[in-house]
């Protein structure tokens, strides 16, 4: 049976869940991507995500109606 601490950690991961991107803190080639995200969980204002170092950045087409 998972502990309450493990259950909370799994909820914070939010795999496959919708989230709100609050801020891109860092996005530079050769550095980790750093994000601040809102998982919409009670008692959790914001959480972070960090990637492995970025090796390539590709342009993404603009989506009309999104700002």
N, C-alpha and C positions, 0 to 999 in steps of 0.2 A: 504494500500500500504506500503510495507516494506521500511524503511529508507535506505539511502545509507550505513550507518554504519552497520545496520543489514544484508544487502546484503553482505558486505565485511566479516562480521563474519561468515556467512554461507559458503562463498567460502573458508575461512580459515579452517573450519571443514573438508572439503573434504570427507565427507561420501561417500563411494563407489567408490572413485576416486583412480587411480594409484598414487603412491607417491614414493619418493626416501628416503630410510632410510639412513640418514647421520651418525648417531652415537647412540649407546646405552649408555646412560650416567650412568644409574643405573639399575641393574636387580638382586636384592637380596631378598630372602624369608623374609617376614615381612616388606618389604619396598615397596613404589610405584615404578612401572616401569617408568623410565624417558627416553624419546626418543627425538632426534633432527631429524626433517624430512623436506624435500624439497617438497613442493606442486607444484612446477613449475608455480608459479603465478607471474606475472609482479610486481616488486616493493617489493616482499616478499622474502628475502634471505633464511630464515629458520624459522621454527616454532617448538613448543614443544608439546609433548603429555605426560600426566601423568595418570597412572592407579590408581586404588585402590590398597592397599597393596597386594603383591604377597603371595599366600598361598602354591603354589606348582610349581615346575619347572620340566617339562618333557623333556627328550632328544628327539630331532628331527633327523630322519635319514638324513645323508649327501646326498645332491643332486649333482651328478656328473656334472661337467661343470660350476658350480657356485662357486665363490670364495668370 
